[in-house]
Amino acid sequence: MGGVLRPRRAMTGAPMARPGPYEPLADGFAADWWRGAAIYQVYIRSFRDANGDGIGDLGGVLAGLDHIAGLGVDAVWLSPFYKSPQKDFGYDISDFRLVDPTAGSMEDFMRLRDAVHDRGLKLLLDFIPCHTSDDHPWFAESREGRDTPKADWYVWADRARDGGPPNNWLSSFGGPAWTWEPRRSQYYYHPFLASQPALNLHNPAVLDQLIAEMSYWSDLGVDGFRIDAVQCLAWDRDLRSNPPVGRGGSNALIGGGPTNPFAAQLHYFDRAAEGTRAILERFRAFADANDIVLIGELADIDTSQAAAEFTEQGRALHAVYDFGLINCHPEVDSITAQLERRERLLGNGWFLNVFTNHDTIRAVSNLTRFAGEGLREAAAKMLLFTQMTLKGGCILYQGDELGLPHPHLDYDQIVDPWAKAFWPTFEGRDGARTPFPWNDRQKHCGFGKATPWLPVMDTHAALCVRRQSADPGSVLSFTRDFLTWRRDEPVLRLGEERMARGERAPIISWTRAYQGQERRIVVNFSEDAAFMPVSGRWRMLSAPGCATQREAHGIALGPLAFAILAPDA
């Protein structure tokens, strides 16, 4: 869990100065709907259960779609619903073109697609190109022998001289990343579970087939894809072993808790390896030809640097979301340094800002310590405001709009294989995946009639949609109001960004600029009051949830408060 964002002092340094000139924007920039978009991530299994089996489904998403549209978002991203043995809850695909029975039917998908578009929203699907399930027919053929038509569709390697795996690569889920297959007398590679063998995307036939799978869904009318684990698309074809981090070291970019051996390596050869950019450029050529958007997930590496490489000049991904801010220490200097580094590296690339997702601790419990205190609501609003005003747009994970804290689950409640591998030092992903709380007056908080696959948390019931919808001061009401207001602020959707420099803790501040307009964003990332000197030519804007009163020489912000300023005309 996160620690406190405790300031070193309550006064910041020099008054704000107008930033220097910004980079010119490319022609057609504003026509890109995804720039500055607010995207809502639906983890289907936990959103709503329409068919009464205890597992969320496509029908449940349809039933809750008015809630999503009512937030004022631009698009919906659906977690995988393809046919799967569910060993990793849909991220282990056995057929890319079939809907898994736990999620519903193709007819359910078509109804949901139409309903999303009828509400003026875009629809994004999760696409997993790095691996399949070991139940996939492709793998069944590949493992049968070295002479089958799909023999080279997966990553196979001979044993080392001592009979062991060909190198020291590790699975981020625990143990070696290689499993022996006696039918081929070879090892196969799996960056995650042994039941998720890695596809060989260096093979042009595999790349062509994956593009055909995306084409199947784009022909059905989806508007884009979230590309899973972009860092795992390629692998070092010389199979060189990774070097160690060093004596007493640990790779802080890695999940799985402090005991995960994966964190002891520098992942030079099994993550973001040579060939990744070429694979992404093939995907982008397909996307451009079909007018769809590709948003890549980046983890396990220096994601700020990779984001620039994979989104610059519009030749690979349209945008990325990464774990850079999620992995920050919950302290104002760390978050500021990460934002400044992103600005320095990104150039004309593009981020979508993410503070949490289905794989991580919920934001209000990770980036602040206020989830269990009276400031939880204020902290949740502050994080949402920050996410929605930084350059790039944002992805809101279901429950962010309610300010849900991260719950603790006992061992007998968890189902996540990653958590089971590293318990008790790592609680895994289940806490972020507990059922969405709709109505505390209904059984299972309105999730469905049957006992849910994960427990509904008592701490979440009091924060349900029913209660917050009736409260104009709630996190939910703030989210709706601010996203609605933001729609008429093109500078916040499309503007360039310049971080303010100088001594300013506990305040973080940045400027957005677009077509001659400027907005100054000021956020107090602490539970103490703070003051920021401001020259007289800046005025406070009236925006939902924002502080609006200024003093003669600056602005005073209460705990976790925030403001938007504009230059005097």
C-alpha positions as CSV (number, residue, x, y, z in Angstrom):
1,M,0.0,0.0,0.0
2,G,1.1,3.6,-0.5
3,G,2.6,5.8,2.1
4,V,1.8,9.4,2.8
5,L,2.3,12.3,0.4
6,R,3.8,14.4,3.1
7,P,5.2,17.8,2.2
8,R,8.6,19.0,3.4
9,R,7.1,22.5,3.9
10,A,3.9,24.3,3.4
11,M,5.2,27.1,1.2
12,T,6.3,26.8,-2.4
13,G,9.0,28.9,-4.1
14,A,9.0,31.4,-6.9
15,P,5.8,32.8,-8.5
16,M,4.6,31.1,-11.6
17,A,6.0,32.4,-14.9
18,R,4.6,32.1,-18.3
19,P,6.3,29.2,-20.1
20,G,8.3,29.5,-23.3
21,P,7.0,28.7,-26.8
22,Y,5.3,25.3,-27.4
23,E,5.9,22.9,-30.3
24,P,3.5,23.5,-33.2
25,L,0.8,21.0,-33.7
26,A,0.5,18.8,-36.7
27,D,-2.3,19.3,-39.3
28,G,-5.4,17.3,-38.4
29,F,-4.3,17.0,-34.8
30,A,-7.7,18.0,-33.3
31,A,-9.5,15.4,-35.6
32,D,-7.9,12.5,-33.7
33,W,-10.7,11.5,-31.3
34,W,-8.3,9.6,-29.0
35,R,-6.2,12.7,-28.2
36,G,-7.3,13.9,-24.9
37,A,-10.0,11.3,-24.7
38,A,-11.4,9.9,-21.4
39,I,-11.7,6.1,-21.8
40,Y,-13.6,3.9,-19.4
41,Q,-12.0,0.5,-18.7
42,V,-14.6,-2.3,-18.1
43,Y,-13.3,-5.5,-16.4
44,I,-16.2,-7.5,-17.6
45,R,-16.1,-10.4,-15.0
46,S,-16.5,-7.8,-12.2
47,F,-18.8,-5.2,-13.7
48,R,-22.3,-6.8,-13.7
49,D,-23.7,-10.3,-14.0
50,A,-26.8,-10.4,-16.3
51,N,-27.2,-14.2,-16.6
52,G,-27.0,-15.2,-13.0
53,D,-23.9,-17.3,-12.9
54,G,-21.8,-15.1,-10.6
55,I,-19.6,-13.8,-13.4
56,G,-19.9,-10.5,-15.1
57,D,-20.8,-10.6,-18.8
58,L,-21.5,-8.6,-21.9
59,G,-25.1,-8.4,-21.0
60,G,-24.1,-6.9,-17.7
61,V,-22.0,-4.2,-19.5
62,L,-25.1,-3.4,-21.6
63,A,-27.2,-3.1,-18.5
64,G,-24.6,-0.7,-17.0
65,L,-23.9,1.3,-20.1
66,D,-26.0,4.3,-19.3
67,H,-23.9,4.7,-16.1
68,I,-20.7,4.7,-18.2
69,A,-22.1,7.1,-20.9
70,G,-23.4,9.4,-18.1
71,L,-19.9,10.0,-16.9
72,G,-19.1,11.9,-20.0
73,V,-16.3,9.6,-21.3
74,D,-15.5,9.2,-25.0
75,A,-14.9,5.5,-25.3
76,V,-15.3,2.1,-23.6
77,W,-12.5,-0.5,-23.4
78,L,-13.6,-4.1,-22.8
79,S,-11.4,-6.7,-21.1
80,P,-11.0,-10.0,-23.1
81,F,-14.2,-11.9,-23.7
82,Y,-12.8,-14.4,-26.2
83,K,-13.0,-18.2,-25.7
84,S,-10.6,-19.1,-22.9
85,P,-10.0,-21.8,-20.3
86,Q,-9.9,-18.8,-17.9
87,K,-6.6,-19.8,-16.2
88,D,-5.7,-16.1,-16.4
89,F,-9.3,-14.9,-16.6
90,G,-9.5,-14.3,-20.4
91,Y,-5.9,-13.3,-21.0
92,D,-5.3,-16.9,-22.1
93,I,-7.1,-17.2,-25.4
94,S,-8.0,-20.4,-27.1
95,D,-10.0,-18.8,-30.0
96,F,-9.8,-15.1,-31.0
97,R,-13.1,-15.2,-32.9
98,L,-15.4,-16.9,-30.4
99,V,-17.1,-15.3,-27.3
100,D,-16.5,-17.3,-24.2
101,P,-19.7,-18.7,-22.7
102,T,-18.9,-17.0,-19.4
103,A,-19.2,-13.7,-21.2
104,G,-22.3,-14.4,-23.2
105,S,-22.7,-14.8,-27.0
106,M,-21.9,-13.1,-30.2
107,E,-25.4,-11.7,-30.2
108,D,-24.7,-10.1,-26.8
109,F,-21.6,-8.5,-28.3
110,M,-23.4,-7.1,-31.3
111,R,-26.1,-5.6,-29.1
112,L,-23.5,-4.0,-26.9
113,R,-21.5,-2.7,-29.9
114,D,-24.6,-1.0,-31.3
115,A,-25.6,0.4,-27.9
116,V,-22.1,1.9,-27.4
117,H,-22.2,3.6,-30.8
118,D,-25.8,4.7,-30.3
119,R,-24.6,6.7,-27.3
120,G,-21.8,8.4,-29.3
121,L,-19.0,6.4,-27.7
122,K,-16.1,4.5,-29.3
123,L,-15.6,0.8,-28.6
124,L,-12.1,-0.6,-27.9
125,L,-11.3,-4.3,-27.4
126,D,-8.5,-5.9,-25.5
127,F,-6.2,-7.7,-27.9
128,I,-3.5,-10.1,-26.7
129,P,-0.9,-10.8,-29.4
130,C,2.0,-12.0,-27.3
131,H,0.7,-15.4,-26.3
132,T,-2.2,-17.7,-26.5
133,S,-3.6,-20.4,-24.2
134,D,-1.9,-23.8,-24.4
135,D,-5.4,-25.0,-25.3
136,H,-5.3,-23.1,-28.6
137,P,-5.3,-25.3,-31.7
138,W,-2.2,-23.4,-33.0
139,F,-0.2,-24.5,-30.0
140,A,-1.6,-28.1,-30.1
141,E,-0.2,-28.4,-33.7
142,S,3.1,-26.6,-32.9
143,R,3.9,-28.8,-29.9
144,E,3.4,-32.1,-31.9
145,G,6.7,-31.8,-33.7
146,R,9.3,-29.7,-35.5
147,D,8.0,-30.4,-38.9
148,T,4.3,-29.4,-38.6
149,P,3.0,-26.3,-40.5
150,K,2.9,-24.3,-37.3
151,A,6.1,-25.6,-35.8
152,D,7.6,-22.1,-35.7
153,W,4.5,-20.3,-34.5
154,Y,5.7,-20.3,-30.9
155,V,9.1,-19.7,-29.2
156,W,10.9,-23.0,-29.0
157,A,14.5,-23.7,-28.0
158,D,16.8,-26.6,-27.4
159,R,17.9,-27.4,-23.9
160,A,21.2,-26.1,-22.5
161,R,24.2,-28.4,-22.3
162,D,23.3,-29.3,-18.8
163,G,19.8,-30.2,-19.8
164,G,18.2,-27.1,-18.3
165,P,16.4,-24.2,-20.0
166,P,18.3,-22.4,-22.8
167,N,18.8,-19.2,-20.7
168,N,17.9,-17.6,-17.4
169,W,14.7,-15.8,-18.4
170,L,12.1,-15.8,-15.7
171,S,8.3,-15.6,-15.7
172,S,6.9,-12.5,-14.0
173,F,4.4,-14.9,-12.4
174,G,7.2,-16.9,-10.8
175,G,9.7,-19.6,-11.8
176,P,11.5,-20.1,-15.1
177,A,10.0,-18.8,-18.3
178,W,10.6,-22.1,-20.0
179,T,8.7,-25.4,-19.9
180,W,9.8,-28.7,-21.3
181,E,7.7,-30.3,-24.0
182,P,8.7,-34.0,-24.5
183,R,6.8,-34.3,-27.8
184,R,9.4,-31.9,-29.4
185,S,12.2,-32.5,-26.9
186,Q,12.4,-28.7,-26.6
187,Y,11.5,-26.0,-24.2
188,Y,8.8,-23.4,-25.0
189,Y,8.9,-19.8,-23.7
190,H,6.1,-18.2,-21.6
191,P,6.7,-14.7,-20.1
192,F,3.7,-15.3,-17.8
193,L,1.9,-18.6,-16.9
194,A,3.1,-21.9,-18.3
195,S,-0.3,-22.2,-19.8
196,Q,0.4,-19.0,-21.9
197,P,3.0,-20.0,-24.5
198,A,4.6,-17.1,-26.3
199,L,3.8,-16.6,-30.0
200,N,6.7,-16.1,-32.3
201,L,6.0,-12.7,-33.8
202,H,9.3,-12.7,-35.6
203,N,7.6,-15.2,-38.0
204,P,5.7,-13.2,-40.7
205,A,3.0,-15.9,-40.9
206,V,2.2,-15.4,-37.2
207,L,2.1,-11.6,-37.6
208,D,-0.2,-12.0,-40.7
209,Q,-2.5,-14.3,-38.7
210,L,-2.8,-11.9,-35.8
211,I,-3.6,-9.0,-38.1
212,A,-6.3,-11.2,-39.6
213,E,-7.7,-11.8,-36.1
214,M,-7.8,-8.0,-35.5
215,S,-9.4,-7.5,-38.9
216,Y,-12.2,-9.9,-37.9
217,W,-13.3,-7.6,-35.1
218,S,-12.6,-4.3,-37.0
219,D,-14.9,-5.6,-39.7
220,L,-17.5,-6.0,-37.0
221,G,-17.3,-2.3,-36.2
222,V,-14.9,-1.9,-33.3
223,D,-13.0,1.4,-33.2
224,G,-9.7,0.1,-31.9
225,F,-7.7,-2.1,-29.6
226,R,-5.8,-2.0,-26.4
227,I,-2.6,-4.0,-27.2
228,D,-1.6,-6.1,-24.2
229,A,2.0,-6.3,-22.9
230,V,3.7,-4.5,-25.8
231,Q,7.0,-5.1,-24.1
232,C,6.6,-8.8,-24.7
233,L,6.0,-8.7,-28.5
234,A,9.6,-9.5,-29.4
235,W,12.4,-11.5,-27.8
236,D,16.1,-11.8,-28.3
237,R,16.7,-14.3,-31.1
238,D,20.2,-15.1,-29.8
239,L,18.5,-16.1,-26.5
240,R,21.1,-14.2,-24.4
241,S,20.6,-14.4,-20.6
242,N,19.6,-11.3,-18.7
243,P,22.2,-9.7,-16.4
244,P,21.5,-9.3,-12.7
245,V,20.5,-6.0,-11.2
246,G,23.4,-6.1,-8.9
247,R,24.3,-6.8,-5.3
248,G,21.4,-6.1,-3.1
249,G,19.5,-4.6,-6.0
250,S,15.9,-5.0,-7.1
251,N,14.1,-3.7,-10.2
252,A,11.4,-1.4,-8.8
253,L,9.5,-1.5,-12.1
254,I,8.5,-5.1,-11.5
255,G,5.2,-6.3,-9.9
256,G,4.8,-9.4,-7.8
257,G,6.1,-8.0,-4.5
258,P,9.6,-7.8,-3.1
259,T,10.2,-11.6,-3.2
260,N,9.6,-12.0,-6.9
261,P,12.9,-13.3,-8.5
262,F,11.9,-11.6,-11.7
263,A,12.9,-8.2,-10.1
264,A,16.5,-9.4,-9.7
265,Q,17.2,-9.2,-13.4
266,L,17.7,-6.4,-15.9
267,H,15.3,-7.5,-18.7
268,Y,17.4,-6.5,-21.7
269,F,16.6,-9.5,-23.8
270,D,13.1,-10.7,-22.9
271,R,11.4,-7.3,-22.8
272,A,11.1,-4.7,-25.6
273,A,13.7,-6.6,-27.6
274,E,14.9,-5.8,-31.1
275,G,12.1,-6.2,-33.5
276,T,9.3,-4.7,-31.3
277,R,9.1,-1.5,-33.4
278,A,8.9,-3.4,-36.7
279,I,6.0,-5.5,-35.3
280,L,4.2,-2.4,-34.1
281,E,4.6,-0.7,-37.5
282,R,2.9,-3.7,-39.2
283,F,0.0,-3.3,-36.7
284,R,-0.1,0.4,-37.4
285,A,-0.2,-0.1,-41.2
286,F,-3.3,-2.2,-40.6
287,A,-4.8,0.3,-38.2
288,D,-4.3,3.2,-40.6
289,A,-5.9,1.2,-43.5
290,N,-8.9,0.4,-41.3
291,D,-9.3,3.7,-39.4
292,I,-8.8,2.1,-36.0
293,V,-6.8,3.2,-33.0
294,L,-4.0,1.2,-31.2
295,I,-3.3,1.9,-27.5
296,G,-0.4,-0.1,-26.1
297,E,0.1,-1.3,-22.5
298,L,3.7,-0.9,-21.3
299,A,5.2,-2.5,-18.1
300,D,8.3,-4.1,-16.7
301,I,10.7,-1.7,-18.4
302,D,11.5,2.0,-18.5
303,T,8.1,2.9,-19.9
304,S,8.6,6.6,-20.3
305,Q,11.5,6.1,-22.6
306,A,9.7,3.2,-24.5
307,A,6.6,5.3,-24.9
308,A,8.4,7.9,-26.9
309,E,10.0,5.2,-29.2
310,F,6.7,3.5,-29.8
311,T,4.4,6.5,-30.4
312,E,6.7,9.2,-32.0
313,Q,5.9,10.4,-35.5
314,G,2.7,8.3,-35.7
315,R,4.5,5.2,-37.1
316,A,3.7,2.6,-34.4
317,L,1.1,3.0,-31.7
318,H,-1.2,5.9,-31.5
319,A,-0.8,6.1,-27.7
320,V,0.4,4.1,-24.7
321,Y,-0.6,3.7,-21.2
322,D,2.1,2.7,-18.8
323,F,2.8,2.0,-15.1
324,G,5.2,4.9,-14.6
325,L,2.8,6.9,-12.3
326,I,1.3,3.8,-10.8
327,N,4.8,2.7,-9.7
328,C,5.8,6.1,-8.2
329,H,6.5,6.3,-4.5
330,P,3.5,8.0,-3.0
331,E,5.4,11.2,-2.3
332,V,5.2,14.5,-4.1
333,D,8.8,14.7,-5.3
334,S,8.6,11.2,-6.9
335,I,5.4,12.0,-8.7
336,T,6.8,15.4,-9.9
337,A,10.0,13.8,-11.1
338,Q,8.1,11.2,-13.1
339,L,5.9,13.9,-14.7
340,E,8.9,16.0,-15.6
341,R,10.8,13.0,-17.1
342,R,7.8,12.1,-19.2
343,E,7.6,15.6,-20.6
344,R,11.3,15.6,-21.3
345,L,11.3,12.3,-23.2
346,L,7.9,12.1,-24.9
347,G,8.4,14.7,-27.7
348,N,5.5,14.3,-30.1
349,G,4.4,10.9,-28.7
350,W,1.3,10.4,-26.7
351,F,0.4,9.0,-23.3
352,L,-3.0,8.2,-21.8
353,N,-2.8,8.8,-18.1
354,V,-3.5,5.8,-15.9
355,F,-3.3,5.7,-12.1
356,T,-4.7,2.2,-11.6
357,N,-6.1,-0.7,-13.6
358,H,-7.2,-4.3,-13.2
359,D,-3.6,-5.4,-12.5
360,T,-2.7,-2.9,-9.7
361,I,-3.6,-1.5,-6.4
362,R,-6.5,1.0,-6.6
363,A,-5.2,4.5,-7.0
364,V,-6.5,6.1,-3.8
365,S,-4.8,3.4,-1.8
366,N,-1.6,3.4,-3.8
367,L,-0.8,7.0,-4.5
368,T,-2.1,8.4,-1.2
369,R,-2.6,7.1,2.3
370,F,-6.1,8.5,2.7
371,A,-8.3,5.6,1.6
372,G,-9.2,4.7,5.2
373,E,-9.4,8.2,6.6
374,G,-11.7,11.2,6.3
375,L,-9.7,12.5,3.4
376,R,-10.4,9.6,1.1
377,E,-13.1,11.4,-0.9
378,A,-10.9,14.5,-1.3
379,A,-7.9,12.3,-2.3
380,A,-10.0,10.5,-4.9
381,K,-11.2,13.8,-6.5
382,M,-7.6,15.1,-6.5
383,L,-6.3,12.1,-8.3
384,L,-9.1,12.2,-10.9
385,F,-8.6,15.9,-11.5
386,T,-4.8,15.3,-12.0
387,Q,-5.5,12.4,-14.4
388,M,-8.0,14.5,-16.4
389,T,-5.9,17.6,-16.7
390,L,-2.5,16.2,-17.6
391,K,-1.6,16.0,-21.3
392,G,-2.8,13.0,-23.2
393,G,-6.2,12.1,-21.8
394,C,-6.9,9.4,-19.3
395,I,-8.2,5.8,-18.8
396,L,-10.6,5.5,-15.8
397,Y,-10.8,2.0,-14.4
398,Q,-14.2,1.0,-13.2
399,G,-14.6,2.2,-9.6
400,D,-12.3,5.1,-10.0
401,E,-15.4,7.3,-10.4
402,L,-16.5,6.1,-7.0
403,G,-13.2,6.6,-5.3
404,L,-13.0,2.9,-4.2
405,P,-10.2,2.0,-1.8
406,H,-8.2,-1.2,-2.3
407,P,-9.5,-4.0,-0.1
408,H,-7.7,-6.8,1.6
409,L,-8.6,-10.4,0.7
410,D,-7.7,-13.5,2.8
411,Y,-5.9,-16.3,1.1
412,D,-9.0,-18.5,0.9
413,Q,-10.7,-15.7,-1.0
414,I,-8.1,-15.1,-3.7
415,V,-8.2,-16.8,-7.2
416,D,-5.4,-14.9,-8.9
417,P,-2.6,-17.4,-9.8
418,W,0.0,-14.5,-9.5
419,A,-1.1,-13.9,-5.9
420,K,-1.1,-17.6,-5.1
421,A,2.6,-17.8,-6.3
422,F,3.8,-15.0,-4.0
423,W,1.5,-15.0,-1.0
424,P,1.7,-13.5,1.6
425,T,4.2,-10.8,0.3
426,F,2.0,-10.1,-2.7
427,E,-1.8,-9.9,-2.6
428,G,-2.1,-10.0,-6.3
429,R,-4.8,-8.5,-8.5
430,D,-8.0,-9.7,-7.0
431,G,-8.4,-6.6,-4.8
432,A,-8.8,-4.4,-7.9
433,R,-11.2,-6.9,-9.4
434,T,-13.9,-7.3,-6.7
435,P,-17.5,-6.8,-8.0
436,F,-18.6,-3.2,-8.9
437,P,-21.0,-1.8,-6.2
438,W,-24.2,-0.7,-7.8
439,N,-26.9,-0.7,-5.1
440,D,-26.4,-1.4,-1.4
441,R,-30.1,-2.2,-1.1
442,Q,-29.8,-5.2,-3.4
443,K,-28.3,-8.6,-2.9
444,H,-24.6,-8.7,-3.7
445,C,-24.8,-4.9,-4.0
446,G,-26.7,-5.2,-7.3
447,F,-23.9,-7.1,-9.1
448,G,-26.2,-10.1,-9.8
449,K,-28.4,-12.7,-8.2
450,A,-25.8,-15.5,-7.8
451,T,-22.8,-15.5,-5.4
452,P,-20.1,-13.5,-7.2
453,W,-16.8,-15.1,-8.3
454,L,-15.0,-12.7,-5.9
455,P,-16.6,-11.2,-2.7
456,V,-18.4,-7.9,-2.7
457,M,-16.5,-5.7,-0.2
458,D,-18.4,-4.1,2.7
459,T,-16.2,-1.0,2.4
460,H,-17.4,-0.6,-1.2
461,A,-21.1,-1.0,-0.5
462,A,-21.3,2.4,1.2
463,L,-19.7,3.9,-1.9
464,C,-22.1,2.4,-4.4
465,V,-23.6,4.1,-7.4
466,R,-27.0,4.5,-5.8
467,R,-25.7,6.5,-2.9
468,Q,-23.2,8.6,-4.8
469,S,-25.7,9.5,-7.5
470,A,-27.9,11.2,-4.9
471,D,-25.0,13.2,-3.4
472,P,-23.9,16.3,-5.4
473,G,-20.6,16.4,-3.4
474,S,-19.7,12.7,-4.1
475,V,-16.7,11.5,-6.1
476,L,-19.2,10.2,-8.8
477,S,-20.9,13.6,-9.1
478,F,-17.5,15.3,-9.4
479,T,-16.4,12.9,-12.1
480,R,-19.6,13.5,-14.1
481,D,-19.5,17.3,-13.7
482,F,-15.8,17.7,-14.4
483,L,-15.8,15.5,-17.5
484,T,-18.8,17.4,-18.8
485,W,-17.1,20.8,-18.2
486,R,-13.8,19.5,-19.7
487,R,-15.5,18.8,-23.1
488,D,-15.7,22.5,-23.7
489,E,-12.0,23.0,-22.8
490,P,-10.0,22.0,-25.9
491,V,-6.8,23.2,-24.2
492,L,-7.2,20.4,-21.6
493,R,-7.9,17.8,-24.2
494,L,-5.4,18.7,-26.9
495,G,-2.9,21.2,-25.4
496,E,0.8,20.8,-25.0
497,E,2.2,20.6,-21.5
498,R,4.9,22.3,-19.6
499,M,5.7,21.4,-16.0
500,A,6.4,24.3,-13.6
501,R,10.0,24.2,-12.3
502,G,11.4,25.3,-9.0
503,E,10.8,24.7,-5.3
504,R,7.1,24.2,-4.8
505,A,6.4,21.1,-2.6
506,P,3.7,20.1,-1.8
507,I,2.2,21.6,-4.9
508,I,2.5,20.2,-8.4
509,S,1.8,22.6,-11.2
510,W,1.8,22.6,-15.0
511,T,0.6,24.7,-17.9
512,R,-1.4,23.5,-20.9
513,A,-1.5,25.6,-24.1
514,Y,-3.5,25.2,-27.3
515,Q,-4.2,27.7,-30.1
516,G,-3.4,30.7,-28.1
517,Q,-5.1,29.6,-24.9
518,E,-3.4,28.7,-21.7
519,R,-4.5,27.0,-18.5
520,R,-2.4,26.7,-15.3
521,I,-3.1,23.6,-13.2
522,V,-2.3,23.6,-9.5
523,V,-2.6,20.6,-7.2
524,N,-1.9,20.3,-3.5
525,F,-0.7,16.7,-3.1
526,S,-0.8,16.7,0.7
527,E,-3.1,16.7,3.7
528,D,-1.8,20.1,4.8
529,A,-2.7,23.6,3.5
530,A,-0.3,25.1,1.0
531,F,0.2,28.5,-0.7
532,M,1.5,29.2,-4.2
533,P,2.6,32.7,-5.2
534,V,0.9,33.8,-8.4
535,S,1.4,37.0,-10.4
536,G,-1.6,39.3,-10.7
537,R,-2.2,38.5,-14.4
538,W,-3.6,35.0,-13.6
539,R,-7.2,34.6,-12.6
540,M,-9.0,31.6,-11.1
541,L,-11.4,29.7,-13.3
542,S,-14.7,28.3,-12.0
543,A,-14.6,24.6,-12.7
544,P,-16.3,21.7,-10.9
545,G,-14.6,20.9,-7.6
546,C,-11.9,23.5,-8.0
547,A,-10.8,26.2,-5.6
548,T,-11.9,29.6,-7.0
549,Q,-10.7,32.2,-4.4
550,R,-7.3,33.8,-4.6
551,E,-5.4,36.1,-2.4
552,A,-3.5,39.2,-3.4
553,H,-0.2,37.4,-4.0
554,G,-1.2,33.9,-4.8
555,I,-3.6,31.1,-4.0
556,A,-4.1,29.2,-0.8
557,L,-5.2,25.6,-1.2
558,G,-6.6,23.4,1.5
559,P,-5.7,19.7,1.9
560,L,-5.7,17.9,-1.4
561,A,-7.3,20.9,-3.2
562,F,-6.8,21.9,-6.8
563,A,-7.4,24.9,-9.1
564,I,-7.3,26.0,-12.7
565,L,-6.0,29.4,-13.7
566,A,-6.2,31.4,-16.9
567,P,-4.2,34.5,-17.9
568,D,-6.1,37.8,-17.8
569,A,-7.3,38.9,-21.2
